[in-house]
Amino acid sequence: MAHLADAMMLPFVMIVDGDGNYLAGSHGAVRPDRFEETLREVASPEG
């Protein structure tokens, strides 16, 4: 709830690491290119 407090529309997506730490998230419809960009950001060494 702390990371997606304004979420009002399904689906809710939370990307977490192996320890359960929040990395990114979204709610509602997300364009495939934007979702891919988010995945690349969290997978990068700087992310």
C-alpha positions in Angstrom: 0.0 0.0 0.0 2.9 2.4 0.7 4.2 2.1 -2.8 1.0 2.1 -4.8 -1.2 4.3 -2.5 -3.0 5.9 -5.4 -3.8 2.6 -7.2 -7.4 2.4 -8.1 -7.6 0.1 -11.1 -6.8 -3.5 -11.7 -4.4 -5.0 -12.4 -1.9 -4.1 -9.7 1.7 -5.0 -10.6 4.6 -4.9 -8.2 8.1 -5.8 -9.2 10.2 -6.9 -6.2 13.6 -8.4 -5.7 14.4 -11.8 -4.2 14.1 -10.3 -0.7 10.7 -8.8 -1.4 12.0 -5.2 -1.6 9.9 -3.0 -3.9 11.6 -2.0 -7.2 8.7 -0.7 -9.3 5.0 -1.0 -9.8 1.9 0.2 -11.6 -1.8 -0.1 -11.8 -4.3 -0.2 -14.6 -3.5 -0.6 -18.3 0.1 -0.2 -19.2 1.4 0.0 -22.8 3.7 -2.9 -23.6 6.6 -0.6 -24.5 6.3 1.2 -21.2 6.2 -2.1 -19.3 9.3 -3.3 -21.2 11.1 0.0 -20.3 10.3 -0.5 -16.6 11.6 -4.1 -16.7 14.8 -2.9 -18.3 15.3 -0.2 -15.7 14.9 -2.5 -12.8 17.2 -5.1 -14.4 20.0 -2.6 -15.1 22.9 -2.4 -12.7 22.1 1.2 -11.9 18.4 0.5 -11.4 
